[in-house]
Amino acid sequence: MAAEQPGADEAARAAGLVAAQDKAAALFAEVAARNLVAPGVGEREASDRIRDLANEMFGTTKHWHKRIIRSGPNTLAPYQENPPDRVIGPDDIAFADFGPIFEEYEADFGRTYVFGNDPHKHRLAADLPRIFDAGRASFAADPHITGRELYAQVERLAADAGWEIGIWHAGHLVGEFPHETVDGDKAASYINPDNPDPLRRTDRNGRICHWILELHLVDRDRGIGGFHEQLLDLA
C-alpha cells in the first residue's frame, strides 16, 4: 500500500480505515449469503471465489497479504505456513483471512465457518467474537494498556474458555505498511509478549497508531482452530 504523507488529516485516515473495514464486512456477508466457503469446495477455489466476488462488488481489488482459506487440520497452521490445498468436508471447521485494500486503505478481516453438528467446533466459532469483544473491552478500559498487557488478557480469556492462542501475536498495526515489510521494531508493531509499549501512541512519523485485534484460537488435541479479526480501536 502507498504510504500516507506525514501530517495527513487523522480524521480522514480513521474514516478511511473504517470505510475499508465496512467494505470487507459487506464482502464477507455476501460470501456467507452465496455459500462460497462450503463443503465440497477446495480451499484455493474458495479463495478465488472470494477474490472474484470482491472484484465484482468493488472493482479490481488488491490484497496486502496472501488470501487464506483453511479448513480441518489446516486451521492449526499459522499465517506464515502454506499447508497443502484440501477440500472442505461436510463436518469441517474453516476460516477466511483476507486483507483487501480499498482506496489505498488496508482492511484485515477474518471469520470462521462451521459445517455439521460438532459441538466443540460450534463452541469455538461462538467463542471467537465473544473473546474479541472482551479483548476490545480491556483495551477500551485502560488508556495506557501495552501490547504485552493486551496479549496477556487475550491469552487469559482464551485459556478460560479452553483454547490456546495459535500464533505468536494477537494483532498488529494497520494502515501504514504491508505485513511482510514491517519497518522498525517488529515487536512494537504487534500485540505480543515482547511489546512493552502503549498501544495508544503515535508512530515515528507522528501519526496515530491504529490496530487490528487478531484471534487465532486452537485446540491442538482435537486438531481444530478458528480465526476472527478486525479493527480494535476504531470500529
ChimeraX commands (.cxc) that place a marker at each C-alpha (Angstrom):
marker #1 position 0.00,0.00,0.00 radius 0.5
marker #1 position 1.19,3.51,-0.76 radius 0.5
marker #1 position 2.26,5.21,2.47 radius 0.5
marker #1 position 0.31,8.26,3.53 radius 0.5
marker #1 position 2.19,11.53,3.84 radius 0.5
marker #1 position 3.11,12.76,7.33 radius 0.5
marker #1 position 0.59,15.32,8.52 radius 0.5
marker #1 position -2.33,13.68,6.73 radius 0.5
marker #1 position -5.58,14.51,8.45 radius 0.5
marker #1 position -6.09,11.99,11.24 radius 0.5
marker #1 position -9.87,12.08,11.00 radius 0.5
marker #1 position -9.66,11.27,7.29 radius 0.5
marker #1 position -7.23,8.42,7.98 radius 0.5
marker #1 position -9.53,6.94,10.61 radius 0.5
marker #1 position -12.54,7.31,8.33 radius 0.5
marker #1 position -10.66,5.60,5.52 radius 0.5
marker #1 position -9.77,2.62,7.68 radius 0.5
marker #1 position -13.34,2.29,8.94 radius 0.5
marker #1 position -14.72,2.56,5.39 radius 0.5
marker #1 position -12.30,-0.15,4.25 radius 0.5
marker #1 position -13.47,-2.42,7.05 radius 0.5
marker #1 position -17.11,-1.72,6.23 radius 0.5
marker #1 position -16.47,-2.91,2.68 radius 0.5
marker #1 position -14.67,-6.01,3.97 radius 0.5
marker #1 position -17.65,-6.76,6.25 radius 0.5
marker #1 position -20.04,-6.35,3.31 radius 0.5
marker #1 position -17.85,-8.69,1.26 radius 0.5
marker #1 position -17.89,-11.37,3.96 radius 0.5
marker #1 position -21.65,-11.03,4.42 radius 0.5
marker #1 position -22.06,-11.74,0.71 radius 0.5
marker #1 position -19.62,-14.65,0.96 radius 0.5
marker #1 position -21.94,-16.19,3.57 radius 0.5
marker #1 position -25.07,-15.39,1.55 radius 0.5
marker #1 position -23.63,-17.11,-1.53 radius 0.5
marker #1 position -22.13,-20.06,0.41 radius 0.5
marker #1 position -18.75,-19.52,-1.22 radius 0.5
marker #1 position -16.99,-21.32,1.65 radius 0.5
marker #1 position -18.79,-24.66,1.79 radius 0.5
marker #1 position -18.31,-28.42,1.95 radius 0.5
marker #1 position -17.06,-29.88,-1.29 radius 0.5
marker #1 position -15.16,-26.72,-2.23 radius 0.5
marker #1 position -11.37,-26.65,-2.24 radius 0.5
marker #1 position -9.63,-24.02,-0.13 radius 0.5
marker #1 position -7.90,-22.44,-3.13 radius 0.5
marker #1 position -11.15,-22.49,-5.09 radius 0.5
marker #1 position -12.98,-20.75,-2.22 radius 0.5
marker #1 position -10.23,-18.14,-2.02 radius 0.5
marker #1 position -10.52,-17.46,-5.74 radius 0.5
marker #1 position -14.31,-17.22,-5.44 radius 0.5
marker #1 position -13.96,-14.55,-2.74 radius 0.5
marker #1 position -11.35,-12.68,-4.80 radius 0.5
marker #1 position -13.71,-12.66,-7.79 radius 0.5
marker #1 position -16.62,-11.53,-5.62 radius 0.5
marker #1 position -14.54,-8.65,-4.27 radius 0.5
marker #1 position -13.76,-7.60,-7.82 radius 0.5
marker #1 position -17.44,-7.87,-8.73 radius 0.5
marker #1 position -18.57,-5.78,-5.76 radius 0.5
marker #1 position -15.82,-3.16,-5.65 radius 0.5
marker #1 position -13.85,-3.32,-8.89 radius 0.5
marker #1 position -10.40,-4.83,-9.15 radius 0.5
marker #1 position -9.26,-5.28,-5.55 radius 0.5
marker #1 position -5.65,-5.58,-4.41 radius 0.5
marker #1 position -4.72,-7.53,-1.30 radius 0.5
marker #1 position -1.89,-6.54,1.03 radius 0.5
marker #1 position -1.26,-10.07,2.25 radius 0.5
marker #1 position -1.90,-13.54,0.88 radius 0.5
marker #1 position -5.52,-14.67,0.81 radius 0.5
marker #1 position -6.17,-17.52,3.25 radius 0.5
marker #1 position -8.88,-20.16,3.41 radius 0.5
marker #1 position -8.09,-23.01,5.79 radius 0.5
marker #1 position -10.17,-25.98,6.89 radius 0.5
marker #1 position -9.93,-29.05,9.08 radius 0.5
marker #1 position -6.36,-29.68,10.32 radius 0.5
marker #1 position -5.12,-26.78,8.20 radius 0.5
marker #1 position -6.84,-24.43,10.67 radius 0.5
marker #1 position -3.99,-25.13,13.10 radius 0.5
marker #1 position -1.40,-23.65,10.71 radius 0.5
marker #1 position -0.17,-20.13,11.46 radius 0.5
marker #1 position -0.16,-17.39,8.84 radius 0.5
marker #1 position 3.42,-17.99,7.69 radius 0.5
marker #1 position 2.80,-21.63,6.77 radius 0.5
marker #1 position 1.31,-22.81,3.48 radius 0.5
marker #1 position -0.42,-26.15,4.12 radius 0.5
marker #1 position -1.50,-28.19,1.09 radius 0.5
marker #1 position -4.81,-27.36,-0.51 radius 0.5
marker #1 position -7.67,-29.52,0.75 radius 0.5
marker #1 position -11.39,-29.87,0.06 radius 0.5
marker #1 position -13.68,-28.65,2.84 radius 0.5
marker #1 position -15.50,-31.60,4.40 radius 0.5
marker #1 position -19.14,-31.90,5.49 radius 0.5
marker #1 position -18.26,-31.72,9.20 radius 0.5
marker #1 position -15.37,-29.27,8.97 radius 0.5
marker #1 position -14.46,-26.01,10.59 radius 0.5
marker #1 position -12.95,-23.44,8.21 radius 0.5
marker #1 position -11.82,-19.84,8.32 radius 0.5
marker #1 position -11.08,-16.99,5.94 radius 0.5
marker #1 position -8.40,-14.31,6.39 radius 0.5
marker #1 position -8.34,-11.57,3.75 radius 0.5
marker #1 position -6.52,-8.24,3.59 radius 0.5
marker #1 position -8.14,-6.21,0.80 radius 0.5
marker #1 position -7.09,-2.65,0.02 radius 0.5
marker #1 position -9.87,-0.17,-0.63 radius 0.5
marker #1 position -8.87,3.26,-1.91 radius 0.5
marker #1 position -5.34,2.70,-0.53 radius 0.5
marker #1 position -6.55,1.84,2.97 radius 0.5
marker #1 position -5.88,-1.61,4.37 radius 0.5
marker #1 position -8.58,-3.82,5.78 radius 0.5
marker #1 position -7.83,-7.03,7.63 radius 0.5
marker #1 position -10.83,-9.22,8.26 radius 0.5
marker #1 position -11.32,-12.82,9.31 radius 0.5
marker #1 position -14.26,-15.07,10.08 radius 0.5
marker #1 position -14.89,-18.74,10.95 radius 0.5
marker #1 position -17.42,-21.17,9.47 radius 0.5
marker #1 position -18.66,-24.48,10.90 radius 0.5
marker #1 position -20.35,-27.26,8.93 radius 0.5
marker #1 position -22.07,-30.17,10.63 radius 0.5
marker #1 position -23.03,-30.51,14.27 radius 0.5
marker #1 position -19.78,-30.93,16.20 radius 0.5
marker #1 position -20.42,-29.01,19.45 radius 0.5
marker #1 position -16.73,-28.20,20.04 radius 0.5
marker #1 position -16.38,-26.57,16.63 radius 0.5
marker #1 position -19.56,-24.59,17.16 radius 0.5
marker #1 position -18.36,-23.51,20.60 radius 0.5
marker #1 position -15.06,-22.30,19.15 radius 0.5
marker #1 position -16.87,-20.32,16.45 radius 0.5
marker #1 position -19.10,-18.73,19.11 radius 0.5
marker #1 position -16.22,-18.01,21.50 radius 0.5
marker #1 position -14.14,-16.14,18.92 radius 0.5
marker #1 position -16.31,-12.99,18.66 radius 0.5
marker #1 position -17.05,-13.12,22.39 radius 0.5
marker #1 position -13.34,-13.16,23.26 radius 0.5
marker #1 position -12.72,-10.48,20.64 radius 0.5
marker #1 position -15.29,-8.23,22.33 radius 0.5
marker #1 position -13.80,-8.91,25.75 radius 0.5
marker #1 position -10.32,-8.08,24.44 radius 0.5
marker #1 position -11.60,-4.87,22.93 radius 0.5
marker #1 position -13.27,-4.01,26.26 radius 0.5
marker #1 position -9.92,-4.48,28.03 radius 0.5
marker #1 position -8.33,-2.11,25.53 radius 0.5
marker #1 position -11.09,0.46,26.00 radius 0.5
marker #1 position -10.89,0.28,29.80 radius 0.5
marker #1 position -7.17,1.04,30.07 radius 0.5
marker #1 position -5.85,4.10,28.18 radius 0.5
marker #1 position -2.27,3.03,28.90 radius 0.5
marker #1 position -2.54,-0.65,28.01 radius 0.5
marker #1 position 0.57,-2.07,26.36 radius 0.5
marker #1 position 0.91,-4.68,23.65 radius 0.5
marker #1 position 2.22,-7.12,26.26 radius 0.5
marker #1 position -0.71,-6.48,28.60 radius 0.5
marker #1 position -3.41,-6.87,25.96 radius 0.5
marker #1 position -1.81,-10.08,24.70 radius 0.5
marker #1 position -1.85,-11.44,28.26 radius 0.5
marker #1 position -5.52,-10.52,28.60 radius 0.5
marker #1 position -6.42,-12.29,25.36 radius 0.5
marker #1 position -4.35,-15.31,26.36 radius 0.5
marker #1 position -6.18,-15.49,29.70 radius 0.5
marker #1 position -9.60,-15.12,28.06 radius 0.5
marker #1 position -8.76,-17.89,25.60 radius 0.5
marker #1 position -7.45,-20.21,28.34 radius 0.5
marker #1 position -10.56,-19.62,30.47 radius 0.5
marker #1 position -12.62,-20.87,27.53 radius 0.5
marker #1 position -10.35,-23.87,26.94 radius 0.5
marker #1 position -8.41,-22.59,23.91 radius 0.5
marker #1 position -4.82,-21.64,23.13 radius 0.5
marker #1 position -3.53,-18.77,21.03 radius 0.5
marker #1 position -2.30,-20.40,17.84 radius 0.5
marker #1 position 0.20,-17.75,16.74 radius 0.5
marker #1 position 2.85,-15.57,18.39 radius 0.5
marker #1 position 0.75,-12.40,18.48 radius 0.5
marker #1 position -2.83,-11.17,18.87 radius 0.5
marker #1 position -2.85,-8.31,16.40 radius 0.5
marker #1 position -0.85,-5.67,14.58 radius 0.5
marker #1 position -0.72,-2.15,13.25 radius 0.5
marker #1 position -2.83,-1.45,10.18 radius 0.5
marker #1 position -2.82,1.21,7.51 radius 0.5
marker #1 position 0.84,2.18,7.35 radius 0.5
marker #1 position 2.62,-0.83,5.88 radius 0.5
marker #1 position 2.22,-4.23,4.27 radius 0.5
marker #1 position 2.52,-7.09,6.72 radius 0.5
marker #1 position 5.57,-8.60,5.03 radius 0.5
marker #1 position 7.70,-5.42,5.07 radius 0.5
marker #1 position 7.35,-4.08,8.60 radius 0.5
marker #1 position 9.76,-1.22,9.23 radius 0.5
marker #1 position 11.43,-0.55,12.55 radius 0.5
marker #1 position 10.97,-2.65,15.67 radius 0.5
marker #1 position 8.85,-5.68,14.74 radius 0.5
marker #1 position 7.77,-6.37,18.34 radius 0.5
marker #1 position 6.42,-2.82,18.71 radius 0.5
marker #1 position 4.24,-3.31,15.63 radius 0.5
marker #1 position 2.38,-6.30,17.11 radius 0.5
marker #1 position 0.25,-7.14,20.14 radius 0.5
marker #1 position 2.63,-9.69,21.62 radius 0.5
marker #1 position 4.51,-10.59,24.83 radius 0.5
marker #1 position 7.61,-8.68,23.73 radius 0.5
marker #1 position 5.87,-5.33,23.20 radius 0.5
marker #1 position 6.10,-3.13,26.34 radius 0.5
marker #1 position 4.88,-0.02,24.53 radius 0.5
marker #1 position 1.44,1.53,24.99 radius 0.5
marker #1 position -0.87,0.80,22.07 radius 0.5
marker #1 position -2.21,4.35,22.13 radius 0.5
marker #1 position 0.72,6.23,20.69 radius 0.5
marker #1 position 1.99,7.82,17.51 radius 0.5
marker #1 position 4.36,6.21,15.05 radius 0.5
marker #1 position 7.76,7.57,14.08 radius 0.5
marker #1 position 6.08,9.87,11.53 radius 0.5
marker #1 position 3.78,11.33,14.18 radius 0.5
marker #1 position 0.64,9.54,13.01 radius 0.5
marker #1 position -1.79,7.90,15.43 radius 0.5
marker #1 position -1.32,4.13,15.59 radius 0.5
marker #1 position -4.37,2.05,14.67 radius 0.5
marker #1 position -4.62,-1.63,15.47 radius 0.5
marker #1 position -6.14,-4.90,14.31 radius 0.5
marker #1 position -7.11,-7.42,17.01 radius 0.5
marker #1 position -6.37,-10.85,15.51 radius 0.5
marker #1 position -7.51,-14.04,17.19 radius 0.5
marker #1 position -6.28,-17.44,16.03 radius 0.5
marker #1 position -7.50,-19.85,18.70 radius 0.5
marker #1 position -6.82,-23.58,18.59 radius 0.5
marker #1 position -7.47,-26.89,20.31 radius 0.5
marker #1 position -4.46,-28.98,19.36 radius 0.5
marker #1 position -5.84,-32.16,20.91 radius 0.5
marker #1 position -8.90,-32.04,18.66 radius 0.5
marker #1 position -6.96,-30.66,15.70 radius 0.5
marker #1 position -9.13,-27.58,15.16 radius 0.5
marker #1 position -8.61,-23.84,15.02 radius 0.5
marker #1 position -10.67,-20.75,14.36 radius 0.5
marker #1 position -9.99,-17.17,13.39 radius 0.5
marker #1 position -11.55,-13.74,13.94 radius 0.5
marker #1 position -10.06,-10.31,13.23 radius 0.5
marker #1 position -11.00,-6.72,12.58 radius 0.5
marker #1 position -10.19,-3.23,13.80 radius 0.5
marker #1 position -9.51,-2.94,17.52 radius 0.5
marker #1 position -9.60,0.79,18.13 radius 0.5
marker #1 position -11.87,2.39,15.52 radius 0.5
marker #1 position -14.94,0.28,14.79 radius 0.5
marker link #1:1,2 radius 0.2
marker link #1:2,3 radius 0.2
marker link #1:3,4 radius 0.2
marker link #1:4,5 radius 0.2
marker link #1:5,6 radius 0.2
marker link #1:6,7 radius 0.2
marker link #1:7,8 radius 0.2
marker link #1:8,9 radius 0.2
marker link #1:9,10 radius 0.2
marker link #1:10,11 radius 0.2
marker link #1:11,12 radius 0.2
marker link #1:12,13 radius 0.2
marker link #1:13,14 radius 0.2
marker link #1:14,15 radius 0.2
marker link #1:15,16 radius 0.2
marker link #1:16,17 radius 0.2
marker link #1:17,18 radius 0.2
marker link #1:18,19 radius 0.2
marker link #1:19,20 radius 0.2
marker link #1:20,21 radius 0.2
marker link #1:21,22 radius 0.2
marker link #1:22,23 radius 0.2
marker link #1:23,24 radius 0.2
marker link #1:24,25 radius 0.2
marker link #1:25,26 radius 0.2
marker link #1:26,27 radius 0.2
marker link #1:27,28 radius 0.2
marker link #1:28,29 radius 0.2
marker link #1:29,30 radius 0.2
marker link #1:30,31 radius 0.2
marker link #1:31,32 radius 0.2
marker link #1:32,33 radius 0.2
marker link #1:33,34 radius 0.2
marker link #1:34,35 radius 0.2
marker link #1:35,36 radius 0.2
marker link #1:36,37 radius 0.2
marker link #1:37,38 radius 0.2
marker link #1:38,39 radius 0.2
marker link #1:39,40 radius 0.2
marker link #1:40,41 radius 0.2
marker link #1:41,42 radius 0.2
marker link #1:42,43 radius 0.2
marker link #1:43,44 radius 0.2
marker link #1:44,45 radius 0.2
marker link #1:45,46 radius 0.2
marker link #1:46,47 radius 0.2
marker link #1:47,48 radius 0.2
marker link #1:48,49 radius 0.2
marker link #1:49,50 radius 0.2
marker link #1:50,51 radius 0.2
marker link #1:51,52 radius 0.2
marker link #1:52,53 radius 0.2
marker link #1:53,54 radius 0.2
marker link #1:54,55 radius 0.2
marker link #1:55,56 radius 0.2
marker link #1:56,57 radius 0.2
marker link #1:57,58 radius 0.2
marker link #1:58,59 radius 0.2
marker link #1:59,60 radius 0.2
marker link #1:60,61 radius 0.2
marker link #1:61,62 radius 0.2
marker link #1:62,63 radius 0.2
marker link #1:63,64 radius 0.2
marker link #1:64,65 radius 0.2
marker link #1:65,66 radius 0.2
marker link #1:66,67 radius 0.2
marker link #1:67,68 radius 0.2
marker link #1:68,69 radius 0.2
marker link #1:69,70 radius 0.2
marker link #1:70,71 radius 0.2
marker link #1:71,72 radius 0.2
marker link #1:72,73 radius 0.2
marker link #1:73,74 radius 0.2
marker link #1:74,75 radius 0.2
marker link #1:75,76 radius 0.2
marker link #1:76,77 radius 0.2
marker link #1:77,78 radius 0.2
marker link #1:78,79 radius 0.2
marker link #1:79,80 radius 0.2
marker link #1:80,81 radius 0.2
marker link #1:81,82 radius 0.2
marker link #1:82,83 radius 0.2
marker link #1:83,84 radius 0.2
marker link #1:84,85 radius 0.2
marker link #1:85,86 radius 0.2
marker link #1:86,87 radius 0.2
marker link #1:87,88 radius 0.2
marker link #1:88,89 radius 0.2
marker link #1:89,90 radius 0.2
marker link #1:90,91 radius 0.2
marker link #1:91,92 radius 0.2
marker link #1:92,93 radius 0.2
marker link #1:93,94 radius 0.2
marker link #1:94,95 radius 0.2
marker link #1:95,96 radius 0.2
marker link #1:96,97 radius 0.2
marker link #1:97,98 radius 0.2
marker link #1:98,99 radius 0.2
marker link #1:99,100 radius 0.2
marker link #1:100,101 radius 0.2
marker link #1:101,102 radius 0.2
marker link #1:102,103 radius 0.2
marker link #1:103,104 radius 0.2
marker link #1:104,105 radius 0.2
marker link #1:105,106 radius 0.2
marker link #1:106,107 radius 0.2
marker link #1:107,108 radius 0.2
marker link #1:108,109 radius 0.2
marker link #1:109,110 radius 0.2
marker link #1:110,111 radius 0.2
marker link #1:111,112 radius 0.2
marker link #1:112,113 radius 0.2
marker link #1:113,114 radius 0.2
marker link #1:114,115 radius 0.2
marker link #1:115,116 radius 0.2
marker link #1:116,117 radius 0.2
marker link #1:117,118 radius 0.2
marker link #1:118,119 radius 0.2
marker link #1:119,120 radius 0.2
marker link #1:120,121 radius 0.2
marker link #1:121,122 radius 0.2
marker link #1:122,123 radius 0.2
marker link #1:123,124 radius 0.2
marker link #1:124,125 radius 0.2
marker link #1:125,126 radius 0.2
marker link #1:126,127 radius 0.2
marker link #1:127,128 radius 0.2
marker link #1:128,129 radius 0.2
marker link #1:129,130 radius 0.2
marker link #1:130,131 radius 0.2
marker link #1:131,132 radius 0.2
marker link #1:132,133 radius 0.2
marker link #1:133,134 radius 0.2
marker link #1:134,135 radius 0.2
marker link #1:135,136 radius 0.2
marker link #1:136,137 radius 0.2
marker link #1:137,138 radius 0.2
marker link #1:138,139 radius 0.2
marker link #1:139,140 radius 0.2
marker link #1:140,141 radius 0.2
marker link #1:141,142 radius 0.2
marker link #1:142,143 radius 0.2
marker link #1:143,144 radius 0.2
marker link #1:144,145 radius 0.2
marker link #1:145,146 radius 0.2
marker link #1:146,147 radius 0.2
marker link #1:147,148 radius 0.2
marker link #1:148,149 radius 0.2
marker link #1:149,150 radius 0.2
marker link #1:150,151 radius 0.2
marker link #1:151,152 radius 0.2
marker link #1:152,153 radius 0.2
marker link #1:153,154 radius 0.2
marker link #1:154,155 radius 0.2
marker link #1:155,156 radius 0.2
marker link #1:156,157 radius 0.2
marker link #1:157,158 radius 0.2
marker link #1:158,159 radius 0.2
marker link #1:159,160 radius 0.2
marker link #1:160,161 radius 0.2
marker link #1:161,162 radius 0.2
marker link #1:162,163 radius 0.2
marker link #1:163,164 radius 0.2
marker link #1:164,165 radius 0.2
marker link #1:165,166 radius 0.2
marker link #1:166,167 radius 0.2
marker link #1:167,168 radius 0.2
marker link #1:168,169 radius 0.2
marker link #1:169,170 radius 0.2
marker link #1:170,171 radius 0.2
marker link #1:171,172 radius 0.2
marker link #1:172,173 radius 0.2
marker link #1:173,174 radius 0.2
marker link #1:174,175 radius 0.2
marker link #1:175,176 radius 0.2
marker link #1:176,177 radius 0.2
marker link #1:177,178 radius 0.2
marker link #1:178,179 radius 0.2
marker link #1:179,180 radius 0.2
marker link #1:180,181 radius 0.2
marker link #1:181,182 radius 0.2
marker link #1:182,183 radius 0.2
marker link #1:183,184 radius 0.2
marker link #1:184,185 radius 0.2
marker link #1:185,186 radius 0.2
marker link #1:186,187 radius 0.2
marker link #1:187,188 radius 0.2
marker link #1:188,189 radius 0.2
marker link #1:189,190 radius 0.2
marker link #1:190,191 radius 0.2
marker link #1:191,192 radius 0.2
marker link #1:192,193 radius 0.2
marker link #1:193,194 radius 0.2
marker link #1:194,195 radius 0.2
marker link #1:195,196 radius 0.2
marker link #1:196,197 radius 0.2
marker link #1:197,198 radius 0.2
marker link #1:198,199 radius 0.2
marker link #1:199,200 radius 0.2
marker link #1:200,201 radius 0.2
marker link #1:201,202 radius 0.2
marker link #1:202,203 radius 0.2
marker link #1:203,204 radius 0.2
marker link #1:204,205 radius 0.2
marker link #1:205,206 radius 0.2
marker link #1:206,207 radius 0.2
marker link #1:207,208 radius 0.2
marker link #1:208,209 radius 0.2
marker link #1:209,210 radius 0.2
marker link #1:210,211 radius 0.2
marker link #1:211,212 radius 0.2
marker link #1:212,213 radius 0.2
marker link #1:213,214 radius 0.2
marker link #1:214,215 radius 0.2
marker link #1:215,216 radius 0.2
marker link #1:216,217 radius 0.2
marker link #1:217,218 radius 0.2
marker link #1:218,219 radius 0.2
marker link #1:219,220 radius 0.2
marker link #1:220,221 radius 0.2
marker link #1:221,222 radius 0.2
marker link #1:222,223 radius 0.2
marker link #1:223,224 radius 0.2
marker link #1:224,225 radius 0.2
marker link #1:225,226 radius 0.2
marker link #1:226,227 radius 0.2
marker link #1:227,228 radius 0.2
marker link #1:228,229 radius 0.2
marker link #1:229,230 radius 0.2
marker link #1:230,231 radius 0.2
marker link #1:231,232 radius 0.2
marker link #1:232,233 radius 0.2
marker link #1:233,234 radius 0.2
marker link #1:234,235 radius 0.2
view
